Amino acid sequence: MTILLTGFEPFGKVSDNPSQRIVEHFQEVSSDDIVALVLPVDYQLASDKLLPLIDKYQPDAILLLGVAQMRETISLERIAVNINDASIPDNEGNLKQGQHIVDNAPVGYWSTLPLERMYKAIKAENIPVKYSNHAGAYLCNHVMYSALHHLTQVERDIPCGFIHVPDVTAVPLDQQIKAIKLCVEVLSQEKITS
Ligand code: PCA
């Protein structure tokens, strides 16, 4: 079982990105089952880094993480949309507004993660969690859309989706790590039972 787990580097007003800290935790505890890496907050580079890794590792599941600073809970994202549209540029200064991520491609993709089972597992531990209908239109949505589109193109039917974590003042980092561990467990169970 191989799970590809990603987070993001700092950007804009986020000087310390909890999604990066979560990925670093998984790198430190190093498990054969998890390939964990931090993506750049750069539209082009983020997909250029992520998509070849999907082909290289042929993971059984993909769990993409990022921070949504204004939210108060873990957010399980339901849908990725084919648009880059943000009020701030990426870390390379690229400002994208109202642009397709991929031309002539579907308007959106549903997450293929077992969201209900993840929700229940996180809720059972009293960690704040909610469903969210989409991941915004900045880098997080960008990588979620890009990964799901890529999997469709290469005809790989594996669970893939995005989870936003809140600021550590809303949910402490150890609780965030616990929530993501629970999601990894759900994905491992999914593989065993399928
Ligand atoms: N959050 C941003 C991009 C990187 C991150 O961690 C987002 O929600 O799009």
Residues whose N, C-alpha, C, O or C-beta is under 5 A from the ligand:
A	BS01	PCA	F8 E9 G66 V67 A135 Y138 L139 C140 N141
